[in-house]
Amino acid sequence: MRNFASKTIFTIIAAAGILLGGQWASAGQGAAPLYPGPVVSGGENTATIDGEGGGETRTYKIYYTRDPLGKVVAWYEGKMPDQSSDGTNRIVFNGPRGSSLEYDAVVIWRNDSGITESDIVDPLEGEIASGAAGVVKTDHTWKDLEAVKAKYGYLADEAFFPHFSAEEKLAACKEKMGGDVGSAQQDQVSLQTTLEELARQGRYAEMQQYMSQAKQLTSNTTQAMSVSHWDEWIACLDEIDAGAFRSAISIRIK
């Protein structure tokens, strides 16, 4: 999570576990009201801020929402006029002047997604290109790819994932999709090693016995490469989309 105040160093002391499964918060605490849109509780976070005169301990309740950061900020602008910002992805609102919760009363923020649009669409682009070359059997077109970008592109530009790494999930999906091809290719490599060893020993008759197997393994690899994995990749994107949020709200309570 990004720093809660510019030119300060945060030391995380404790963080409560994240509450999942549709537990929707209904009321805010502290100097700031809670955003009225659908939010999921993310527990509490206590931090020590180093500054002049010693450190100050602050405690925040954290909420996540799938609403865009700009929409959340606009709502708070109508409720809390004292606003500052470190950048487009971190907006701070102060509370009532002179109160114990005046500074950083609420922070609206979003972490980087960790992925790019290329991470999202590259496997599908490759499949379309391979389909045009007659390698992969697919009916999907560049128009279909544009529809994917329109639906899932926000995962790279506007989303973050507090409960998992999107990069790791995409990597796991890509490895799973290429499993059949990898296995077939490994069988080919193993057979090639065997043939080379038999040739080195001059055992040519035995080599002939493996030739039909070599042809079958080549056929297996070609067949594995021709299979479309479009639906599998979309299912992976759906899983990531289900755990994506566009904004985080940290409300100071101490």
Secondary structure as GFF3:
##gff-version 3
##sequence-region A 1 254
A	DSSP	beta_strand	10	15	.	.	.	ID=ss1
A	DSSP	beta_strand	40	51	.	.	.	ID=ss2
A	DSSP	beta_strand	54	65	.	.	.	ID=ss3
A	DSSP	alpha_helix	69	77	.	.	.	ID=ss4
A	DSSP	beta_strand	83	87	.	.	.	ID=ss5
A	DSSP	beta_strand	90	93	.	.	.	ID=ss6
A	DSSP	beta_strand	106	109	.	.	.	ID=ss7
A	DSSP	alpha_helix	117	132	.	.	.	ID=ss8
A	DSSP	alpha_helix	142	152	.	.	.	ID=ss9
A	DSSP	alpha_helix	154	157	.	.	.	ID=ss10
A	DSSP	alpha_helix	166	177	.	.	.	ID=ss11
A	DSSP	alpha_helix	179	200	.	.	.	ID=ss12
A	DSSP	alpha_helix	204	226	.	.	.	ID=ss13
A	DSSP	alpha_helix	230	242	.	.	.	ID=ss14
A	DSSP	beta_strand	247	252	.	.	.	ID=ss15
###
